[in-house]
Amino acid sequence: MKEVKIGIILNGVTGRMGTNQHLMRSIVPIIRQGGVKCADGRVIIPDPILVGRDEEKLKKLAALSGIFRMTTHLERALNERDNLIYFDAQTTGKRVEDVRKAIAAGKHIYCEKPVAASAVDALELYRLCREAGLKNGVVQDKLWLPGMIKLKRLIQQGFFGEIVSVRGEFGYWVFEGDTIPAQRPSWNYRKEEEGGIILDMLCHWRYVLDNLFGKVKAVSCLGATHIKRRIDEKGIPYNCTADDAAYATFELEGGIIAHFNSSWVVRVRRDDLLTLQVDGTKGSAVAGLRECYTQSYGNTPRPVWNPDVPQPINFFDGWLKVPEQEEYDNAFKAEWELFLKHVVNDEPFPWTLLEGAKGVQLAEKGMESWAKRAWVEIPEIIYT
């Protein structure tokens, strides 16, 4: 069994997503499990270097993770030949410039979404990678969530018959920061810093819809800034300039209609922070991050509208929980392992920066729809 050590530049790793999902729940567990096994018998051993602007934060993170290669100078990491992969988990506004540097240094690229603040920039990064012969990918983590995998299996098994609609509810109350600390960073609420829920979440809904239900053909989107003023990390009040809620309807290939409510100004009374209800001619399902419940045609109740009497049907009784039929790993870790095998062993990895550009395109079209108060078509991105 041959071990293949591969250097990975983790830029922006001191941020919330970089620390939690990519370092502590992905790269560190991969190292501790002894690497990633390839089909040819080789084992990939990640050798990460932590990159950030704050040396003290890096030192604390090194002590937490057991990874002591670190630097506050990105160029130093890019100049090391053994660092073959560049990963970016910085804020959206900083991503494009540093990804360009990494491409120029000949590194394979893997990065968080949104890939960029504009589809033009996102597509350029893909073009630069293609021209340089570099492998590339974008984080599309929700495809590996247990709830989404269970939905996909139901679709593959023909459970739904003809799917007619998808309804997504995402979000939770993000506190303003005055009496209770906010759960999200303040840049999320500043348009000038590439904040906003449309840019953030429509990138997610693009790959979920494209991969599970059908390509997105058109969008009608209304955004809103419901909370006008928040408190930043230093306790200073600031005006919110970015949208904190989005109400979007999508037309998909095959006639499926999807609607997603995305909000950081909503209190949760549902199974999870994200739920998808899929309705079909033969059955329906409701999936959260981990669980999925189904109701077949034969198990569907026959309600009659009568508001003058208490509702005689408990509508939750007619749903069955999908059992655990396979093992589920952390969604971010699962995609990391696939990307590492793609780089080292050329195994398939369709979630390229082109797919990331499609997500940014949908966000842009959502914002265009909001501005025009009209449906907007989604043209196919063709790259040759």
Secondary structure as GFF3:
##gff-version 3
##sequence-region A 1 384
A	DSSP	beta_strand	3	11	.	.	.	ID=ss1
A	DSSP	alpha_helix	16	17	.	.	.	ID=ss2
A	DSSP	pi_helix	18	27	.	.	.	ID=ss3
A	DSSP	alpha_helix	28	32	.	.	.	ID=ss4
A	DSSP	beta_strand	36	37	.	.	.	ID=ss5
A	DSSP	beta_strand	43	51	.	.	.	ID=ss6
A	DSSP	alpha_helix	55	65	.	.	.	ID=ss7
A	DSSP	beta_strand	70	71	.	.	.	ID=ss8
A	DSSP	alpha_helix	74	79	.	.	.	ID=ss9
A	DSSP	beta_strand	83	88	.	.	.	ID=ss10
A	DSSP	alpha_helix	92	104	.	.	.	ID=ss11
A	DSSP	beta_strand	108	111	.	.	.	ID=ss12
A	DSSP	alpha_helix	119	132	.	.	.	ID=ss13
A	DSSP	beta_strand	136	138	.	.	.	ID=ss14
A	DSSP	three_ten_helix	141	144	.	.	.	ID=ss15
A	DSSP	alpha_helix	146	156	.	.	.	ID=ss16
A	DSSP	beta_strand	163	171	.	.	.	ID=ss17
A	DSSP	three_ten_helix	186	189	.	.	.	ID=ss18
A	DSSP	three_ten_helix	191	193	.	.	.	ID=ss19
A	DSSP	alpha_helix	197	212	.	.	.	ID=ss20
A	DSSP	beta_strand	216	224	.	.	.	ID=ss21
A	DSSP	beta_strand	229	231	.	.	.	ID=ss22
A	DSSP	beta_strand	237	239	.	.	.	ID=ss23
A	DSSP	beta_strand	245	252	.	.	.	ID=ss24
A	DSSP	three_ten_helix	253	255	.	.	.	ID=ss25
A	DSSP	beta_strand	257	263	.	.	.	ID=ss26
A	DSSP	beta_strand	274	280	.	.	.	ID=ss27
A	DSSP	beta_strand	283	287	.	.	.	ID=ss28
A	DSSP	beta_strand	292	296	.	.	.	ID=ss29
A	DSSP	three_ten_helix	297	299	.	.	.	ID=ss30
A	DSSP	three_ten_helix	315	318	.	.	.	ID=ss31
A	DSSP	beta_strand	320	321	.	.	.	ID=ss32
A	DSSP	alpha_helix	331	345	.	.	.	ID=ss33
A	DSSP	alpha_helix	353	372	.	.	.	ID=ss34
A	DSSP	beta_strand	376	377	.	.	.	ID=ss35
###
